[in-house]
């Protein structure tokens, strides 16, 4: 659109463009006003109107997108933070209830094991996993 606009405007003489520019800035038609200047003025007004409408529409769409992303991002972030807080609370409660002892009571292996057990869906799977961990630990100790 910009190329068409530029080409059409420059089809008019420099004097006519100057008169139209003066008329747009001051609101007063200068001496030597003619039909060509009137046509160019109408064309400029049309282009300015289209430009304003396009900018207004683009601004409104940008505001809508920004508001949508801001609201959804904030809500998602709050949900994630609440989920993390609940996870930390449940881990702390679970770890303190287990009465883990020794220098490795807070080791990452313990947290990984707890996370794995929490990911299992029912109690029978959790019990079976615990039983397997005990078997592995016993066999490990026996082989040493």
C-alpha positions in Angstrom: 0.0 0.0 0.0 2.8 2.4 0.8 4.3 2.1 -2.7 1.0 2.8 -4.3 0.5 5.8 -2.0 3.9 7.3 -2.7 3.6 6.8 -6.5 0.2 8.5 -6.6 1.3 11.4 -4.5 4.4 12.0 -6.6 2.4 12.1 -9.8 1.4 15.6 -8.7 3.7 18.6 -9.2 6.0 19.8 -6.4 4.1 23.1 -6.1 0.7 21.2 -5.7 2.2 19.0 -3.0 3.5 22.0 -1.2 0.1 23.8 -1.3 -1.6 20.7 0.0 1.0 20.3 2.8 0.4 23.9 3.8 -3.4 23.4 3.7 -3.1 20.3 5.9 -0.9 22.0 8.4 -2.7 25.4 8.7 -6.3 24.5 7.6 -6.2 27.4 5.1 -6.0 26.9 1.3 -3.0 29.0 -0.1 -3.1 31.1 -3.2 -3.0 29.2 -6.5 -5.3 26.5 -5.2 -6.8 24.5 -8.1 -8.6 21.3 -9.0 -5.3 19.3 -8.9 -4.6 20.5 -5.4 -8.2 19.7 -4.3 -7.8 16.1 -5.7 -4.5 15.6 -3.9 -6.0 17.0 -0.7 -8.9 14.5 -0.9 -6.4 11.7 -1.5 -4.2 12.8 1.4 -7.2 13.0 3.7 -8.3 9.6 2.6 -4.8 8.1 3.2 -4.6 9.8 6.6 -8.0 8.4 7.6 -7.0 4.9 6.5 -3.7 5.2 8.3 -5.4 6.3 11.5 -8.0 3.5 11.3 -5.2 1.0 10.6 -3.1 2.3 13.5 -6.1 2.3 15.8 -7.0 -1.3 14.9 -3.4 -2.5 15.3 -3.1 -0.7 18.7 -6.4 -2.3 19.9 -5.3 -5.8 18.7 -1.9 -5.4 20.4 -3.6 -4.3 23.6 -6.0 -7.3 23.4 -3.0 -9.7 22.8 -1.0 -8.1 25.7 -4.0 -8.4 28.1 -4.7 -12.0 27.1 -1.1 -13.0 27.5 -0.6 -11.0 30.7 -3.7 -12.5 32.3 -3.1 -16.1 31.2 0.6 -15.9 32.0 -0.1 -14.5 35.5 -2.7 -17.1 36.2 -0.5 -19.9 34.9 2.5 -18.6 37.0 0.4 -18.4 40.1 -0.9 -22.0 39.6 2.6 -23.2 39.1 3.9 -21.5 42.2 1.0 -22.9 44.3 1.7 -26.3 42.9 5.4 -26.0 43.8 4.6 -24.8 47.3 2.3 -27.8 47.9 5.0 -30.2 46.6 7.6 -28.7 49.0 5.1 -28.9 51.9 4.2 -32.5 51.1 7.8 -33.5 50.8 8.8 -31.9 54.0 5.8 -33.5 55.8 6.6 -36.9 54.3 10.3 -36.7 55.0 9.8 -35.6 58.6 7.2 -38.4 59.1 9.7 -41.0 57.9 12.3 -40.0 60.4 15.1 -40.4 58.0 18.5 -40.6 59.8 22.2 -40.3 59.0 24.3 -37.9 57.1 22.3 -38.6 53.9 18.8 -38.0 55.3 18.3 -35.1 52.9 20.1 -36.7 50.0 18.7 -36.2 46.5 18.3 -40.0 46.1 15.7 -39.9 48.9 13.8 -37.1 47.2 13.9 -38.9 43.8 12.6 -42.1 45.5 9.8 -40.1 47.1 9.0 -38.4 43.8 8.9 -41.8 42.0 6.6 -43.3 44.6 4.3 -40.2 44.4 4.1 -40.6 40.7 2.6 -44.1 41.0 -1.2 -44.2 40.8 -2.4 -46.7 43.3 -1.2 -48.1 46.6 -0.5 -51.6 45.3 2.0 -50.2 42.8 3.6 -48.1 45.5 3.9 -51.1 47.8 5.4 -53.3 45.1 8.0 -50.6 44.3 8.9 -50.3 48.0 9.3 -54.0 48.2 11.6 -54.0 45.2 13.7 -51.2 46.7 14.1 -53.2 49.9 15.2 -56.3 47.8 17.7 -54.2 45.9 19.1 -52.7 49.0 19.4 -56.1 50.8 21.1 -57.7 47.7 23.5 -54.7 47.5 24.5 -55.1 51.1 25.0 -58.9 50.8 27.3 -58.5 47.8 29.7 -56.1 49.5 
